[in-house]
Every structure is written in C-alpha cells, then in structure tokens.
Amino acid sequence: QVQLVESGGGLVQPGGSLRLSCAASGIIFSRYAMGWYRQAPGKQRDMVARIRSGGSTVYADSVKGRFTISRDNAKATVYLQMSSLKAEDTAVYHCHASFLGNDYWGQGTQVTVSS
C-alpha cells in the first residue's frame, strides 16, 4: 500500500518560512520523481516544484528564488523549504510521486499565510 504523508503546514505571517515534509512508503522512492502541488479554494491544482530521481529540479515561476525542493532517498522523504511567504501562497499543499505511469497523491497539508 502506497502512502504519502505530508506534514509541516500551518499558519505563518507574511515574510515567514515553513518547511514541508512528505514521507513515502510502499514505493521504491529513489526511482520516483517527486513533486509538490498546491490548490487554493476555487482554483485548480498547480505544480509548485518537482525533483527528478536524479535530483534535477523544476519550479513554478511564482516561487523561484523563494522555495527549495529537496529529497532524502535514505529517508524516503521529500521536502519543500518555503521562505518569504506571501498571502498568495495560501493553499493546500499536496505531495506527488510519479514513475512510469504510476502516480500517487498525498492528502495534503494546509499552509495559511496571514497577519
């Protein structure tokens, strides 16, 4: 059974930082491309950042320079370090794993940026 479990969300003030974690089980983690997506109320789910099995990364333009995705294959965990947070970063953040047509989603963790 595949599980992706996100943690680290919460309420933060504008300009603050948060670190999200996604712990995976039931997959050979090192083979999977991992990603973070977010969905705000009434909006579609958008890609935030992705990291391939080899470690190369892709970011949405809106988060470049502020967010950093990383992975620890030994811990089967992917991280999203978020800095200089803005109100528009408020959303549910979902972890995603993909490999050869197999893809899985986590339940999501809420990030709220507000003063």
KEKE-3310 file (N, C-alpha, C; in steps of 0.2 Angstrom, whole numbers, plus 5000, padded with zeros to 4 digits):
npx = (5004:5003:5009:5008:5013:5010:5017:5020:5014:5004:5000:5007:5015:5016:5031:5037:5043:5042:5044:5040:5036:5036:5033:5036:5030:5029:5033:5047:5057:5068:5067:5057:5050:5047:5035:5028:5012:5000:4984:4972:4957:4944:4952:4962:4973:4990:5007:5020:5034:5046:5056:5067:5072:5085:5089:5088:5079:5063:5054:5039:5036:5032:5037:5050:5067:5062:5057:5063:5065:5069:5076:5078:5084:5087:5079:5067:5059:5053:5056:5050:5056:5050:5051:5050:5036:5020:5004:4997:5002:4995:4987:4981:4994:5000:5008:5017:5020:5028:5031:5035:5021:5014:5006:5005:4996:4997:4987:4987:4993:4988:4993:4994:4995:4996:4993)
npy = (4994:5011:5025:5043:5055:5070:5084:5098:5110:5125:5140:5155:5171:5184:5185:5175:5158:5141:5123:5110:5092:5076:5060:5045:5029:5011:5012:5011:5023:5030:5029:5037:5052:5066:5078:5094:5101:5113:5119:5131:5138:5136:5136:5128:5114:5117:5115:5116:5113:5102:5087:5077:5059:5059:5071:5083:5099:5108:5123:5132:5148:5158:5154:5154:5156:5158:5146:5130:5113:5097:5081:5066:5051:5040:5042:5041:5053:5069:5086:5103:5118:5134:5151:5168:5170:5173:5180:5175:5163:5154:5139:5122:5110:5098:5082:5073:5058:5050:5038:5030:5030:5027:5035:5044:5052:5063:5067:5080:5096:5110:5127:5142:5159:5173:5189)
npz = (5000:4995:5003:5005:5016:5021:5031:5042:5038:5042:5051:5046:5046:5034:5024:5032:5036:5031:5032:5023:5024:5016:5018:5011:5008:5003:4990:4979:4983:4977:4964:4960:4953:4962:4968:4973:4974:4974:4979:4980:4987:4976:4965:4952:4954:4955:4949:4960:4963:4957:4958:4951:4949:4948:4954:4948:4947:4945:4945:4948:4941:4950:4963:4962:4968:4981:4986:4990:4984:4990:4992:5002:4999:5007:5018:5012:5009:5004:5003:5006:5007:5011:5009:5013:5012:5005:5005:4994:4993:5001:5003:5000:5001:4991:4991:4978:4969:4955:4942:4928:4923:4934:4947:4962:4976:4990:5005:5008:5015:5025:5021:5028:5025:5033:5042)
capx = (5000:5007:5006:5012:5010:5013:5017:5024:5009:5002:4999:5013:5015:5019:5038:5040:5046:5039:5046:5035:5039:5032:5036:5033:5031:5026:5036:5055:5057:5073:5065:5051:5050:5043:5033:5024:5007:4995:4977:4969:4950:4941:4957:4965:4979:4996:5013:5025:5041:5047:5063:5068:5076:5092:5090:5086:5073:5059:5050:5034:5039:5029:5040:5058:5070:5059:5056:5068:5063:5075:5074:5082:5081:5088:5073:5061:5056:5054:5055:5049:5058:5047:5054:5047:5030:5016:4997:4995:5005:4990:4984:4983:5000:5000:5014:5015:5025:5027:5036:5032:5014:5011:5007:5001:4995:4996:4981:4988:4993:4986:4998:4990:5000:4991:4995)
capy = (5000:5017:5031:5049:5058:5077:5087:5104:5115:5129:5147:5159:5178:5186:5185:5170:5152:5135:5118:5104:5086:5071:5054:5040:5021:5007:5013:5012:5030:5033:5029:5041:5059:5069:5085:5097:5105:5117:5121:5136:5137:5138:5136:5122:5112:5119:5112:5121:5111:5095:5085:5070:5054:5061:5077:5090:5102:5112:5127:5137:5155:5161:5153:5153:5160:5158:5139:5125:5106:5093:5074:5061:5044:5036:5043:5041:5059:5075:5092:5109:5124:5139:5157:5175:5168:5178:5178:5171:5156:5151:5134:5115:5108:5090:5079:5069:5054:5048:5034:5025:5030:5026:5041:5044:5059:5063:5070:5087:5100:5117:5132:5149:5165:5179:5193)
capz = (5000:4994:5007:5005:5021:5022:5037:5042:5036:5047:5050:5046:5044:5028:5025:5036:5032:5033:5029:5022:5023:5013:5019:5007:5010:4998:4984:4978:4982:4973:4957:4958:4953:4967:4967:4977:4970:4978:4977:4984:4986:4970:4960:4950:4957:4951:4951:4964:4962:4956:4959:4947:4953:4948:4958:4944:4949:4941:4950:4946:4941:4956:4969:4960:4972:4987:4988:4988:4985:4991:4994:5005:4997:5013:5022:5008:5011:5000:5007:5002:5011:5009:5013:5010:5011:5003:5006:4988:4994:5005:4999:5002:4998:4991:4988:4972:4966:4948:4939:4923:4923:4941:4951:4969:4979:4997:5007:5008:5022:5024:5023:5028:5026:5035:5048)
cpx = (5004:5004:5011:5009:5014:5013:5021:5020:5007:5001:5005:5012:5018:5027:5041:5042:5042:5043:5042:5039:5034:5036:5032:5035:5027:5028:5044:5056:5062:5072:5060:5053:5045:5041:5029:5019:5003:4989:4974:4961:4947:4946:4959:4971:4985:5002:5017:5032:5041:5054:5063:5072:5083:5094:5089:5079:5069:5055:5045:5038:5037:5033:5048:5061:5068:5058:5061:5065:5070:5072:5080:5080:5082:5082:5066:5056:5058:5052:5053:5050:5055:5049:5050:5040:5025:5009:4995:4998:5000:4986:4985:4989:5000:5006:5012:5021:5023:5033:5033:5025:5010:5012:5002:5001:4994:4989:4981:4989:4992:4992:4993:4995:4995:4994:4989)
cpy = (5006:5022:5037:5053:5065:5080:5094:5110:5119:5136:5151:5166:5179:5187:5180:5164:5146:5129:5112:5098:5081:5065:5049:5033:5017:5008:5013:5019:5033:5033:5034:5049:5061:5076:5087:5101:5108:5119:5125:5135:5140:5138:5129:5120:5113:5116:5118:5120:5104:5093:5078:5065:5056:5067:5083:5092:5107:5116:5131:5144:5159:5160:5152:5158:5161:5151:5135:5118:5102:5086:5070:5054:5039:5036:5042:5047:5065:5081:5098:5115:5130:5146:5163:5173:5174:5176:5174:5164:5151:5146:5127:5113:5100:5088:5074:5064:5051:5044:5029:5024:5028:5033:5041:5051:5058:5067:5078:5090:5107:5122:5139:5154:5171:5182:5193)
cpz = (5000:4999:5006:5011:5022:5029:5037:5040:5043:5045:5051:5044:5038:5029:5029:5032:5035:5029:5029:5021:5020:5014:5015:5009:5004:4991:4984:4977:4978:4966:4955:4958:4958:4966:4973:4973:4976:4975:4982:4982:4980:4964:4958:4954:4953:4954:4955:4962:4961:4956:4956:4951:4953:4951:4954:4947:4944:4946:4945:4946:4948:4962:4968:4965:4980:4990:4986:4989:4985:4992:4997:5004:5003:5018:5019:5009:5006:5004:5003:5007:5008:5013:5009:5008:5010:5004:5000:4989:4998:5000:5003:4998:4998:4988:4983:4970:4960:4946:4934:4923:4929:4945:4957:4972:4987:4999:5007:5015:5020:5026:5022:5029:5027:5042:5053)
residu = (GLN:VAL:GLN:LEU:VAL:GLU:SER:GLY:GLY:GLY:LEU:VAL:GLN:PRO:GLY:GLY:SER:LEU:ARG:LEU:SER:CYS:ALA:ALA:SER:GLY:ILE:ILE:PHE:SER:ARG:TYR:ALA:MET:GLY:TRP:TYR:ARG:GLN:ALA:PRO:GLY:LYS:GLN:ARG:ASP:MET:VAL:ALA:ARG:ILE:ARG:SER:GLY:GLY:SER:THR:VAL:TYR:ALA:ASP:SER:VAL:LYS:GLY:ARG:PHE:THR:ILE:SER:ARG:ASP:ASN:ALA:LYS:ALA:THR:VAL:TYR:LEU:GLN:MET:SER:SER:LEU:LYS:ALA:GLU:ASP:THR:ALA:VAL:TYR:HIS:CYS:HIS:ALA:SER:PHE:LEU:GLY:ASN:ASP:TYR:TRP:GLY:GLN:GLY:THR:GLN:VAL:THR:VAL:SER:SER)
# end
